Amino acid sequence: MVLDADAAWRLVLALRDRPCDRHTAADLTVRPDGGWTAPEPPVPEVRALLDLYLPLAASGTWVLGHLGQSLDGRIACESGHSAALNDDPNLDHLHRLRALADAVVVGAGTARADDPRLTTRRVAGTSPVRVVLAGARPLAPGLRLFTDGAAPTLVIRTAAAAPCPPGVPCVTVDAGPDGAPAPAAVCAALARRGLRRVFVEGGGRTVSAFFEAGVLDRLQICVAPLLIGAGVPAMTLPPVAALGDAVRLDGRWLPMGRDMLFDCVLRQDGPAAAEDGADDERRGLADRVGV
Ligand SMILES: NC(=O)c1ccc[n+]([C@@H]2O[C@H](COP(=O)([O-])OP(=O)(O)OC[C@H]3O[C@@H](n4cnc5c(N)ncnc54)[C@H](OP(=O)(O)O)[C@@H]3O)[C@@H](O)[C@H]2O)c1
């Protein structure tokens, strides 16, 4: 039986929730690192889905940062408006990453500009714990993250930050170089609460800080064929004197509707890059699964 996209996504979710079990899906063989083989190649859409999500589902610990940006490196207009920057398949992708994560993290700038819900409305799967990193300025208690009850919300702040909105669980950690909660301290605080699969959804300052702190296992940037001209920058890192000092990333590039997803592996001990489904040599390592 050839998997369709819905069945493949259900398999990914099942593997995420019971990583130690053998999983069953029509003749599909999944290795502990999320690599997979199938006697009959699935259609390209399903193959891409398995390649992208099985390694994340199979691993119990990862930190992944994602930004959707224009060709000229902006994640929002000067007004802060960022909705519809990317094509619909990337929105589905964001919701899938949420479904695979234990926690989804955003900076205070994003919480304020977007008033996001950070739930998994577009795909099957449970919404993660929603985490806001509080900055110097207060967060409005009326934000949907604090009022909609759609999933638990946690604020992580520094001792110097504005007080948390009343009634919202709040954790205080050390500050990083930019004064926001230090990424390593954020990840440690989440891990202490059993939240080890962490999706850092934005904005640019927050993903950049996590990258610079060296805590990201993966960085995904989805580039839309759009020129915004000016606006909120995507990655902002310390300047380099020469291009030879710039960070060149390894990974793979996947079309996502009209956009292109750059899926960059930053740490090899993070979730493994997906393997070719036809790799006979490694087939012997695989666990046989079937649904
Ligand atoms: N395209 C995408 O993938 C995507 C994803 C998420 C968000 N966004 C967009 O990104 C924007 C927010 O990103 P961001 O990088 O500005 O912030 P952010 O990463 O969401 O928040 C980072 C921190 O920066 C501080 N901050 C925000 N604006 C600042 C400013 N102008 N000067 C100094 N500190 C500031 C905030 O604390 P304070 O409390 O001190 O202000 C916060 O602690 C929004 O417009 C949102 O729509 C786009």
The ligand as a Tripos MOL2 file, in Angstrom:
@<TRIPOS>MOLECULE
LIG
   48    52     1     0     0
SMALL
NO_CHARGES

@<TRIPOS>ATOM
      1 N1          8.3590   36.0420    9.0160 N.am      1 LIG1
      2 C1          8.5620   35.3580   10.1170 C.2       1 LIG1
      3 O1          9.0140   34.2080   10.1080 O.2       1 LIG1
      4 C2          8.2490   35.9950   11.4350 C.ar      1 LIG1
      5 C3          8.1720   35.1850   12.5730 C.ar      1 LIG1
      6 C4          7.9150   35.7980   13.7890 C.ar      1 LIG1
      7 C5          7.7640   37.1680   13.8590 C.ar      1 LIG1
      8 N2          7.8290   37.9160   12.7330 N.ar      1 LIG1
      9 C6          7.7720   39.3740   12.7990 C.3       1 LIG1
     10 O2          8.9580   39.7980   13.4360 O.3       1 LIG1
     11 C7          8.7240   40.9890   14.1610 C.3       1 LIG1
     12 C8          9.2890   40.8200   15.5550 C.3       1 LIG1
     13 O3         10.6350   40.3890   15.4770 O.3       1 LIG1
     14 P1         11.8120   41.1250   16.2600 P.3       1 LIG1
     15 O4         13.0690   40.5640   15.7560 O.co2     1 LIG1
     16 O5         11.6080   42.6020   16.1610 O.co2     1 LIG1
     17 O6         11.5280   40.7770   17.7890 O.3       1 LIG1
     18 P2         11.4000   39.3910   18.5810 P.3       1 LIG1
     19 O7         12.5130   38.4990   18.2100 O.co2     1 LIG1
     20 O8         10.0270   38.8740   18.4640 O.co2     1 LIG1
     21 O9         11.5990   39.9190   20.0670 O.3       1 LIG1
     22 C9         12.9280   40.0340   20.5180 C.3       1 LIG1
     23 C10        13.1800   41.0410   21.5910 C.3       1 LIG1
     24 O10        13.5040   42.2730   21.0100 O.3       1 LIG1
     25 C11        12.9340   43.3410   21.7660 C.3       1 LIG1
     26 N3         12.5790   44.2910   20.7350 N.ar      1 LIG1
     27 C12        11.5830   44.1990   19.8410 C.ar      1 LIG1
     28 N4         11.6100   45.2840   19.0380 N.ar      1 LIG1
     29 C13        12.6600   46.0490   19.4430 C.ar      1 LIG1
     30 C14        13.2180   47.2700   19.0080 C.ar      1 LIG1
     31 N5         12.6860   47.9380   17.9770 N.pl3     1 LIG1
     32 N6         14.3170   47.7360   19.6700 N.ar      1 LIG1
     33 C15        14.8410   47.0670   20.6910 C.ar      1 LIG1
     34 N7         14.3490   45.9130   21.1530 N.ar      1 LIG1
     35 C16        13.2680   45.4180   20.5270 C.ar      1 LIG1
     36 C17        11.8030   42.7540   22.5180 C.3       1 LIG1
     37 O11        11.7690   43.1700   23.8770 O.3       1 LIG1
     38 P3         11.0990   44.4870   24.4190 P.3       1 LIG1
     39 O12        10.0230   44.0760   25.3430 O.co2     1 LIG1
     40 O13        12.2220   45.1500   25.1350 O.co2     1 LIG1
     41 O14        10.6130   45.2780   23.2670 O.co2     1 LIG1
     42 C18        12.1140   41.2730   22.5660 C.3       1 LIG1
     43 O15        12.6900   40.9120   23.8070 O.3       1 LIG1
     44 C19         7.2500   41.2300   14.1190 C.3       1 LIG1
     45 O16         6.9860   42.2480   13.1820 O.3       1 LIG1
     46 C20         6.6520   39.9170   13.6280 C.3       1 LIG1
     47 O17         5.5030   40.1420   12.8490 O.3       1 LIG1
     48 C21         8.0650   37.3600   11.5150 C.ar      1 LIG1
@<TRIPOS>BOND
     1     1     2 1
     2     2     3 2
     3     2     4 1
     4     4     5 ar
     5     4    48 ar
     6     5     6 ar
     7     6     7 ar
     8     7     8 ar
     9     8     9 1
    10     8    48 ar
    11     9    10 1
    12     9    46 1
    13    10    11 1
    14    11    12 1
    15    11    44 1
    16    12    13 1
    17    13    14 1
    18    14    15 2
    19    14    16 1
    20    14    17 1
    21    17    18 1
    22    18    19 2
    23    18    20 1
    24    18    21 1
    25    21    22 1
    26    22    23 1
    27    23    24 1
    28    23    42 1
    29    24    25 1
    30    25    26 1
    31    25    36 1
    32    26    27 ar
    33    26    35 ar
    34    27    28 ar
    35    28    29 ar
    36    29    30 ar
    37    29    35 ar
    38    30    31 1
    39    30    32 ar
    40    32    33 ar
    41    33    34 ar
    42    34    35 ar
    43    36    37 1
    44    36    42 1
    45    37    38 1
    46    38    39 2
    47    38    40 1
    48    38    41 1
    49    42    43 1
    50    44    45 1
    51    44    46 1
    52    46    47 1
@<TRIPOS>SUBSTRUCTURE
     1 LIG1         1 GROUP 0 **** ****
